[in-house]
Amino acid sequence: MSNRASFTGTIVIREFRFGVKAYPVISERDSLSWIHRPCCSPIIEKKACQTCGNLIPPEELAKGLQVGGGWVVFTPQELKALVPEREDQNTLTVHACVPRNSISPLWVDHTYYLVPARVVDVRSYEVLNAGLRGAKGVAVVMFANRGRWWFGAMSPGPESLMLSRLHYATMVRHLRQDYQYVNRSIRLTRQERNLGRRLVMDLMNKFDYTALHDPIAVRFNQLVAQKVGEGSTLTSAGAVPSNAPNIVDLTHALKQS
């Protein structure tokens, strides 16, 4: 886990307030970048108009939303007015506590570890942690971070409190009965139900989560190690060894994997 917190905030539950730091559960993966091979330097994306093809100077840029056949254009002042006030940033206000099964996995967008921000926060942190664990509950929170309001669920985890950033209800899609082949009212025979039970029970074993790895990531890391070992890298002077990889082809290969 990175030593740098994603954000530092304050949990507010009634009259109690204490500081926490949030660390992402999922580590960032290495990503490929487009570079100019002769210079061994990343490329710069230019902003050009799709209609006239001209490069656009900063003073002519605007943000807009396509509605019907036209665009609704916003000024920087209008967008700034939508952003949460500075004093609201990173304050996690608990609005309710609900049973664990009240939060659907479909809602989860991103998850963080929450740890006490300072020594003085440890006792209050553990009081809330123990309360949620004992009640088998989840605290529903609202918080502002990076210019947006987020809806979240705070729950006790194996090592710390966990904060799951959730999607709002208007963002979650649900299957309807009119989707083809989705029919929960179908009646299975006893033999079919027994078959389904056997298929599951035959595979019911202790699950080792750490034994699973992303095959593409494993092969990619091996390829990187091989090329570094062979010296097949671009130098700062821009020299290209004869056995240097074709970066465009590697990107294409990963997409096709």
PyMOL commands that set and color helices and strands:
alter all, ss='L'
color gray80, all
select helices_A, chain A and resi 58-60+76-80+86-88+100-102+105-107+119-135+169-171+190-201+209-211+215-230+247-256
alter helices_A, ss='H'
color red, helices_A
select strands_A, chain A and resi 7-13+16-24+35-36+41-42+63-67+70-74+91-99+108-116+137-145+148-156+161-166
alter strands_A, ss='S'
color yellow, strands_A
deselect
rebuild
show_as cartoon
